[in-house]
Amino acid sequence: MSLQIAKVKGIPIKLHFTLIIVFALVTWTLASGFMPRFYPNLESSSYWIMGIAGAIVLFMSVLLHELAHSLLSLKYGIRVRQIILFIFGGIADIKEETKDYKKEFKIAAIGPVTSFALAFIFAMVWLLLIQVGGQNAIPMVTSTIQDSMETNTEDTRTLQGEETTNHFQAIPIISGIMIYASIINALVGLFNLIPAFPLDGGRMLRAGLIKWKKSYTEATRIAVRVGVGISFGLMAFGFITILTGSTLGGFWFIIIGWFIQSGAQTYLQQHELSAALVGVRLKDIMNTKFISVGQNQTVAEALRGYFNVYRKSEFPVLDAEGHLVGAITSQQAMSISENDAEKVMVEKIMIPKKELVIMNANSRADEALKRIYQKNKNRVFVCDNDDYELMMDQDNVSQSSERLAASTKIKLLGIISKSDLLNIASEREEFDRLANK
């Protein structure tokens, strides 16, 4: 679940719903802990302003980090579907990875370079604030606000107390935000340099391994193994940290380690399965003996004559001329009440064709598997229309393209499910393994 908020160079920028959790957590942490520790004696509202602004700066910095990856990818002719900001930061959804190790290294490296550049800029702004605001811009390290109030000297109270209570709080507020922004960007840059695939450092490692091993697949396997090893190390460190008393910090190390490990393993699995399907065309493996539902049939007819008879979870929906218009699932059909099922037509509840994975018969099977994973679908509908695939082969089509695609007639040639693709990939992978023994 994500919400598009902007578009840069044709790239949709989306916010995942998990950002709400992170935004609230970062804001609270800054307002209740970080900012009062370094800038004591400010008003409570000032800390919340600093907390909210700091959270916004964090996500803007992550966005710029991902934009750097995306814009360089576009420069190299690699299309970027979207950028999604979520609980662990951000991800640039690049359509197809380059096999050129030089380009991959540069695309991976530009992210940390951008973060370090932002850290430097924010630090320079803070140094400028020191020249303008003097002592008000310099942080004071204290354990709590109460401790600082009890231990500050009279001079400190004059600098940090009397001025701030007279509403001269702009300098320390901005200074606190700039210090946090500089620190967090430096940490984002350093974190992404960890050679744990799929982080930027892991991709840079793979680029070096491709140059050394001369094999994209072998380099990927090694990079993933390194990433998995580092992820287990992070999780182990997290458990140790929890045992020493820092529960929240340890928990985050475990979550980050799990995220890296899961991402690396999933990527390797998908990569190896896709590699096994290279050279296979959909026309060679599609099921041409499919059963379809008419768009003008009622939901009750679909349940009685199709779902209850053939025990399938989804059927293509065709119009009166036999052209593909959508698909209907058993879940959709059963969500309609028994009384309404006799009146509601299939076309009213079906998944429209623009939301399906529709590919040409000559398309590659490995690309079909990638599309299924990217769109979280269970099957590919194989058609005879090249133009339709070109129009809809993106996540953010224009309204004119969408209208044109909706009116385009598509003859359904066959269907292939995700499980079929995975079984074929596994069989070919096993055959190659035995052949290489």
MARTI-663710 format. One record per residue (C-alpha): residue number from 1; residue in three letters; chain; x, y, z. Coordinates in steps of 0.1 Angstrom, whole numbers. Example, Ala and Ser with C-alpha at 12.3 -4.5 7.8 and 13.67 -1.06 7.14 Angstrom:
BEGIN
    i   aa  ch     px     py     pz
    1  ala   A    123    -45     78
    2  ser   A    137    -11     71
***
This chain:
BEGIN
    i   aa  ch     px     py     pz
    1  met   A      0      0      0
    2  ser   A     16     32    -12
    3  leu   A      6     67    -21
    4  gln   A     22     86    -50
    5  ile   A     32    122    -39
    6  ala   A     52    134    -69
    7  lys   A     69    126   -101
    8  val   A    105    135   -110
    9  lys   A    118    129   -146
   10  gly   A     88    107   -152
   11  ile   A     96     86   -120
   12  pro   A     67     82    -96
   13  ile   A     76     90    -60
   14  lys   A     56     69    -36
   15  leu   A     52     67      2
   16  his   A     46     33     18
   17  phe   A     21     32     47
   18  thr   A     49     20     71
   19  leu   A     64     55     69
   20  ile   A     37     66     94
   21  ile   A     53     44    120
   22  val   A     88     55    113
   23  phe   A     79     92    111
   24  ala   A     62     91    145
   25  leu   A     91     72    160
   26  val   A    118     95    146
   27  thr   A     99    126    157
   28  trp   A     94    113    192
   29  thr   A    130    102    196
   30  leu   A    143    136    184
   31  ala   A    118    156    204
   32  ser   A    122    137    237
   33  gly   A    158    126    236
   34  phe   A    183    138    210
   35  met   A    174    175    209
   36  pro   A    169    182    246
   37  arg   A    202    165    253
   38  phe   A    222    188    230
   39  tyr   A    201    220    233
   40  pro   A    186    221    268
   41  asn   A    163    247    283
   42  leu   A    143    253    251
   43  glu   A    105    253    251
   44  ser   A     87    220    247
   45  ser   A     71    232    214
   46  ser   A    106    239    200
   47  tyr   A    116    203    205
   48  trp   A     86    191    187
   49  ile   A     93    215    158
   50  met   A    129    201    157
   51  gly   A    116    165    159
   52  ile   A     91    169    130
   53  ala   A    116    189    109
   54  gly   A    143    163    115
   55  ala   A    120    135    104
   56  ile   A    111    154     72
   57  val   A    148    160     66
   58  leu   A    156    123     70
   59  phe   A    131    112     44
   60  met   A    140    139     20
   61  ser   A    176    128     23
   62  val   A    167     92     17
   63  leu   A    147    104    -13
   64  leu   A    176    123    -27
   65  his   A    198     92    -22
   66  glu   A    174     71    -42
   67  leu   A    169     98    -69
   68  ala   A    207     98    -74
   69  his   A    206     61    -82
   70  ser   A    175     66   -105
   71  leu   A    188     96   -124
   72  leu   A    221     79   -132
   73  ser   A    202     48   -143
   74  leu   A    182     69   -167
   75  lys   A    213     85   -180
   76  tyr   A    226     50   -189
   77  gly   A    193     41   -206
   78  ile   A    179     20   -178
   79  arg   A    143     26   -170
   80  val   A    132     32   -134
   81  arg   A     96     23   -126
   82  gln   A     92     41    -93
   83  ile   A    108     51    -60
   84  ile   A     92     39    -28
   85  leu   A    100     53      6
   86  phe   A     92     27     33
   87  ile   A    101     16     69
   88  phe   A    138      8     61
   89  gly   A    144     39     40
   90  gly   A    139     38      2
   91  ile   A    142     17    -29
   92  ala   A    145     26    -65
   93  asp   A    125      1    -86
   94  ile   A    148     -2   -116
   95  lys   A    133    -22   -144
   96  glu   A    163    -42   -155
   97  glu   A    198    -43   -140
   98  thr   A    228    -36   -161
   99  lys   A    253    -64   -168
  100  asp   A    280    -37   -173
  101  tyr   A    300    -38   -140
  102  lys   A    313     -3   -145
  103  lys   A    278     11   -148
  104  glu   A    266     -9   -119
  105  phe   A    294      3    -97
  106  lys   A    287     39   -106
  107  ile   A    250     36   -100
  108  ala   A    255     19    -66
  109  ala   A    282     44    -56
  110  ile   A    263     76    -64
  111  gly   A    239     69    -35
  112  pro   A    265     70     -7
  113  val   A    283     99    -25
  114  thr   A    250    119    -24
  115  ser   A    245    112     13
  116  phe   A    280    123     22
  117  ala   A    276    154      1
  118  leu   A    244    162     19
  119  ala   A    261    156     53
  120  phe   A    288    181     42
  121  ile   A    263    207     31
  122  phe   A    243    205     64
  123  ala   A    275    207     84
  124  met   A    286    239     65
  125  val   A    252    254     72
  126  trp   A    256    247    109
  127  leu   A    291    263    109
  128  leu   A    276    293     93
  129  leu   A    250    295    120
  130  ile   A    278    295    146
  131  gln   A    291    326    130
  132  val   A    256    342    132
  133  gly   A    243    330    165
  134  gly   A    275    323    185
  135  gln   A    270    301    216
  136  asn   A    233    296    208
  137  ala   A    243    274    178
  138  ile   A    267    252    198
  139  pro   A    252    221    213
  140  met   A    256    213    250
  141  val   A    259    176    259
  142  thr   A    239    168    290
  143  ser   A    221    137    302
  144  thr   A    187    152    307
  145  ile   A    171    186    308
  146  gln   A    169    185    346
  147  asp   A    206    177    349
  148  ser   A    215    206    327
  149  met   A    193    230    346
  150  glu   A    209    220    379
  151  thr   A    245    220    367
  152  asn   A    247    250    342
  153  thr   A    267    279    353
  154  glu   A    253    315    355
  155  asp   A    270    324    322
  156  thr   A    255    293    305
  157  arg   A    220    303    318
  158  thr   A    225    337    303
  159  leu   A    234    322    270
  160  gln   A    210    293    268
  161  gly   A    183    303    293
  162  glu   A    175    340    292
  163  glu   A    179    344    255
  164  thr   A    158    314    247
  165  thr   A    130    324    271
  166  asn   A    129    357    253
  167  his   A    119    338    222
  168  phe   A    154    339    205
  169  gln   A    151    302    198
  170  ala   A    155    302    160
  171  ile   A    192    297    160
  172  pro   A    193    266    184
  173  ile   A    163    251    166
  174  ile   A    179    254    132
  175  ser   A    213    243    145
  176  gly   A    199    212    161
  177  ile   A    182    202    128
  178  met   A    213    209    108
  179  ile   A    235    188    132
  180  tyr   A    210    159    131
  181  ala   A    208    161     93
  182  ser   A    245    160     89
  183  ile   A    249    131    113
  184  ile   A    221    110     98
  185  asn   A    232    116     62
  186  ala   A    267    105     71
  187  leu   A    253     74     88
  188  val   A    231     66     57
  189  gly   A    261     68     35
  190  leu   A    282     46     58
  191  phe   A    254     21     62
  192  asn   A    250     17     25
  193  leu   A    287     11     20
  194  ile   A    284    -21     40
  195  pro   A    293    -49     15
  196  ala   A    260    -67     21
  197  phe   A    239    -73     -9
  198  pro   A    214    -58    -18
  199  leu   A    228    -26     -2
  200  asp   A    249     -3    -23
  201  gly   A    281    -17     -9
  202  gly   A    270    -52    -19
  203  arg   A    262    -41    -54
  204  met   A    297    -24    -56
  205  leu   A    312    -56    -43
  206  arg   A    293    -76    -71
  207  ala   A    306    -51    -97
  208  gly   A    341    -59    -86
  209  leu   A    335    -96    -86
  210  ile   A    320    -95   -121
  211  lys   A    353    -79   -133
  212  trp   A    373   -105   -115
  213  lys   A    352   -137   -121
  214  lys   A    338   -127   -155
  215  ser   A    305   -142   -145
  216  tyr   A    274   -122   -135
  217  thr   A    257   -152   -119
  218  glu   A    288   -163    -99
  219  ala   A    295   -128    -87
  220  thr   A    259   -125    -76
  221  arg   A    261   -157    -56
  222  ile   A    293   -146    -38
  223  ala   A    279   -111    -31
  224  val   A    247   -126    -16
  225  arg   A    267   -151      6
  226  val   A    287   -122     19
  227  gly   A    255   -102     25
  228  val   A    239   -131     44
  229  gly   A    270   -136     65
  230  ile   A    270    -99     75
  231  ser   A    232   -100     82
  232  phe   A    237   -129    107
  233  gly   A    265   -109    123
  234  leu   A    242    -79    127
  235  met   A    214   -101    142
  236  ala   A    239   -117    166
  237  phe   A    251    -82    176
  238  gly   A    215    -72    182
  239  phe   A    208   -101    206
  240  ile   A    240    -92    225
  241  thr   A    230    -56    227
  242  ile   A    196    -66    241
  243  leu   A    213    -88    267
  244  thr   A    234    -58    278
  245  gly   A    203    -37    284
  246  ser   A    198    -17    252
  247  thr   A    165    -33    240
  248  leu   A    155     -8    214
  249  gly   A    189     -6    198
  250  gly   A    193    -44    197
  251  phe   A    159    -48    182
  252  trp   A    167    -25    153
  253  phe   A    200    -44    146
  254  ile   A    180    -76    145
  255  ile   A    154    -61    121
  256  ile   A    180    -46     98
  257  gly   A    199    -79     98
  258  trp   A    168    -98     89
  259  phe   A    159    -73     62
  260  ile   A    193    -77     46
  261  gln   A    193   -115     48
  262  ser   A    157   -118     35
  263  gly   A    164    -93      6
  264  ala   A    196   -111     -4
  265  gln   A    181   -146     -3
  266  thr   A    150   -135    -22
  267  tyr   A    171   -117    -49
  268  leu   A    193   -147    -54
  269  gln   A    164   -171    -57
  270  gln   A    146   -149    -83
  271  his   A    179   -143   -101
  272  glu   A    187   -180   -104
  273  leu   A    152   -189   -115
  274  ser   A    151   -161   -141
  275  ala   A    185   -172   -153
  276  ala   A    172   -208   -158
  277  leu   A    144   -194   -180
  278  val   A    167   -174   -204
  279  gly   A    160   -184   -239
  280  val   A    125   -197   -233
  281  arg   A     96   -180   -250
  282  leu   A     61   -178   -236
  283  lys   A     46   -193   -268
  284  asp   A     66   -225   -261
  285  ile   A     53   -231   -226
  286  met   A     18   -214   -224
  287  asn   A    -14   -233   -218
  288  thr   A    -36   -228   -248
  289  lys   A    -64   -250   -235
  290  phe   A    -78   -224   -211
  291  ile   A   -113   -219   -199
  292  ser   A   -129   -184   -200
  293  val   A   -159   -167   -185
  294  gly   A   -181   -143   -204
  295  gln   A   -183   -107   -192
  296  asn   A   -221   -107   -195
  297  gln   A   -225   -138   -173
  298  thr   A   -238   -133   -138
  299  val   A   -216   -140   -108
  300  ala   A   -239   -169    -98
  301  glu   A   -233   -185   -133
  302  ala   A   -196   -181   -129
  303  leu   A   -197   -198    -95
  304  arg   A   -219   -227   -106
  305  gly   A   -205   -233   -140
  306  tyr   A   -168   -225   -135
  307  phe   A   -154   -222   -100
  308  asn   A   -175   -250    -85
  309  val   A   -167   -273   -116
  310  tyr   A   -131   -266   -125
  311  arg   A   -118   -257    -90
  312  lys   A    -96   -229   -103
  313  ser   A    -89   -197    -84
  314  glu   A    -90   -174   -114
  315  phe   A   -105   -173   -150
  316  pro   A    -99   -149   -178
  317  val   A   -130   -128   -188
  318  leu   A   -137   -124   -226
  319  asp   A   -162   -102   -243
  320  ala   A   -188   -114   -269
  321  glu   A   -161   -113   -296
  322  gly   A   -137   -134   -277
  323  his   A   -113   -106   -267
  324  leu   A    -97   -104   -233
  325  val   A   -113    -77   -210
  326  gly   A   -102    -88   -176
  327  ala   A   -101   -117   -150
  328  ile   A   -122   -128   -121
  329  thr   A   -111   -146    -90
  330  ser   A   -130   -170    -67
  331  gln   A   -125   -145    -39
  332  gln   A   -142   -118    -58
  333  ala   A   -171   -140    -68
  334  met   A   -177   -153    -33
  335  ser   A   -176   -118    -18
  336  ile   A   -210   -111    -35
  337  ser   A   -240   -121    -15
  338  glu   A   -262   -150    -27
  339  asn   A   -291   -128    -36
  340  asp   A   -269   -102    -55
  341  ala   A   -249   -130    -73
  342  glu   A   -279   -137    -95
  343  lys   A   -281   -100   -107
  344  val   A   -245    -88   -107
  345  met   A   -226    -92   -139
  346  val   A   -190   -105   -140
  347  glu   A   -178    -73   -157
  348  lys   A   -188    -53   -127
  349  ile   A   -164    -70   -103
  350  met   A   -137    -84   -126
  351  ile   A   -101    -72   -125
  352  pro   A    -97    -49   -156
  353  lys   A    -71    -60   -182
  354  lys   A    -49    -29   -174
  355  glu   A    -42    -45   -140
  356  leu   A    -32    -79   -154
  357  val   A      2    -90   -165
  358  ile   A     -3    -92   -203
  359  met   A     26   -101   -225
  360  asn   A     32   -110   -262
  361  ala   A     37   -147   -272
  362  asn   A     73   -140   -282
  363  ser   A     82   -124   -248
  364  arg   A    109   -141   -227
  365  ala   A     98   -164   -198
  366  asp   A    124   -148   -175
  367  glu   A    109   -114   -181
  368  ala   A     75   -128   -174
  369  leu   A     86   -142   -140
  370  lys   A    101   -108   -131
  371  arg   A     68    -91   -140
  372  ile   A     48   -115   -119
  373  tyr   A     70   -108    -89
  374  gln   A     69    -70    -95
  375  lys   A     32    -68    -98
  376  asn   A     25    -95    -72
  377  lys   A      3   -115    -96
  378  asn   A     -1   -153   -101
  379  arg   A     -3   -156   -139
  380  val   A      6   -141   -172
  381  phe   A    -20   -137   -200
  382  val   A     -4   -143   -234
  383  cys   A    -17   -122   -262
  384  asp   A    -11   -114   -299
  385  asn   A     -8    -76   -296
  386  asp   A     27    -61   -293
  387  asp   A     13    -25   -291
  388  tyr   A     -7    -33   -259
  389  glu   A     23    -46   -241
  390  leu   A     43    -15   -250
  391  met   A     15      8   -238
  392  met   A     11     -9   -205
  393  asp   A     47    -20   -198
  394  gln   A     51      6   -170
  395  asp   A     36     13   -136
  396  asn   A     26     49   -144
  397  val   A     10     52   -178
  398  ser   A     -4     84   -191
  399  gln   A    -42     88   -192
  400  ser   A    -42     89   -230
  401  ser   A    -22     57   -232
  402  glu   A    -45     41   -206
  403  arg   A    -76     51   -226
  404  leu   A    -60     38   -258
  405  ala   A    -51      5   -241
  406  ala   A    -86      1   -228
  407  ser   A   -100      3   -263
  408  thr   A    -74    -20   -278
  409  lys   A    -86    -54   -288
  410  ile   A    -66    -83   -274
  411  lys   A    -69   -119   -285
  412  leu   A    -59   -143   -257
  413  leu   A    -36   -170   -270
  414  gly   A    -27   -187   -237
  415  ile   A    -21   -185   -200
  416  ile   A      9   -195   -179
  417  ser   A      8   -194   -141
  418  lys   A     36   -184   -116
  419  ser   A     38   -220   -104
  420  asp   A     43   -233   -140
  421  leu   A     71   -208   -145
  422  leu   A     88   -218   -112
  423  asn   A     84   -255   -120
  424  ile   A     99   -251   -155
  425  ala   A    128   -230   -140
  426  ser   A    135   -256   -113
  427  glu   A    135   -284   -139
  428  arg   A    159   -265   -162
  429  glu   A    181   -256   -132
  430  glu   A    183   -292   -121
  431  phe   A    190   -304   -156
  432  asp   A    219   -278   -159
  433  arg   A    233   -289   -126
  434  leu   A    233   -326   -135
  435  ala   A    248   -318   -170
  436  asn   A    276   -299   -154
  437  lys   A    286   -327   -130
***
